[in-house]
Amino acid sequence: MTEGSWRIPAFVRAFVRHGFSRRSLVTRLFLRFALLTLVIWLAVVAISVHSALRGGERELERDMRLIVLQVQAVIEQFADQPDGLAHALESVEALENSAEFSEGVPYRFQAWVDGKPLNPAADLPNVPPAATGLHHQIVEEKPWWLYSSVSDDGRHIVRVSIQTDVLAALTTEQWAYYLTPLVISLPLLILPSWFMVRNGIQPLNRLAGQVDNIDSGGRLTPLAATPYRELDPIVTSTNHLIDRLHAQLQRERGFIADIAHEIKTPLAIVRSNAELLQATNDPERRNIATADMKTGLQRADHLLRQLLSVARLEHDLQHVTATVPIDLAEFVRERIGLFSSLARTGGKLMELDTVERLPVELDIDAFAMIIDNLLDNAIKYSPAGGTISVSLLAASCDQIELVVADTGPGMSAVQIAQACERFQRIGDHHSDGVGLGLFIVRKACSRLGATLHISTRESGIGLMATVTLPSLPAAFRSGLA
């Protein structure tokens, strides 16, 4: 450091760099502590100054009362000597205004005997006061303190005046007396207060370190309990979040394991039949292997399409999806037309009950996933000669109800709840599926804000899935009437 140069202390630079470069709890607590200290100190100073002012007034009143008593004694002593009285008053005034007694602040004397002024003043009112006491008065824009004394018989009146401001009189010594400790001690409090606040939030820093190490060792570790009640809500909320993340990770790991397991079967079928095609020249065996390979590829394709639907639904649940106006009745008729050939192949009949037109505005991709998976399940699990019944009607003036019923083996309430989860296939009848159909339907209903209810049909044969779409925009309600 060169001669005459000066550098800011390191702790001050650290305070400015860390405290003001961005919002800081340390700075917030420190500034509030400093502000509170300043307010308390100023309040104490204000109370002390007020007490000093009152004390100054009392002291001034006492001094002026003593002077008045001296003047009254002189008046009584020289009552019969007018010339001597005037000279005596001048002597008393000169004595009281001497450097030994006045401390540089001159007193003014006024006296009246029988209502006549003995020494009129040019710059003060010469009207005799009516009562004894101290009062403050502004005379020609100057502050004066006046103490008056009236004798018992009212003949002798004395008034002592001094031009001064008690508050101004305090500024030189007494203001310095009260404010000097504040000016000296407040800066001295900055450094210990700064370290005290920083040390006080160390538990928060240690908690941040624990959060950084939550996933150490490849697993989520809950935070240890804290002895500080202010940090307990943070620890509790973080541990709840860890529990949710752990559950989500478990689901994801299970999902990946299920995918690996499900995709392994069709791939094994394709591989084994490909090896058979390569190893044999028998036309019959080659046809069987080709058919089996096609079945494996179809199953793998179906699984991948289902997985793509799940991924799209879970992504779109976190984002706003676009809705389009469409005639829902016509759309359902088209989807049934696509599945009718599959139903006829299995010897099954499809029925539809709907209105001529049903104009709505909704997320058509999500609705397509619902109707396609419900129709696919109904056709897949209904026996030959069975019937798949579909109805699309207005449940009320602003709701639409889609019902898909089959004549399959049905499921219990427990099995229905299980079937709505990922990769859950109930019974041997579901061996051709991958266990994602109803899960996709449930997710798509959540995306649309619709409700899904699956139950056994009243006849006791087959299942009935009911999807109730939410309230529709007013512009489309006319189509439901």
Helices and strands as residue ranges (DSSP letters): H 10-20, H 25-77, H 82-96, H 99-102, E 107-113, E 116-117, E 133-139, E 142-150, E 156-163, H 166-170, H 174-200, H 202-212, G 216-218, H 232-279, H 283-316, E 324-327, H 328-345, E 349-354, E 359-362, H 364-381, E 387-396, E 399-405, H 413-419, G 428-430, H 437-448, E 451-456, E 463-469, H 474-477, G 478-480
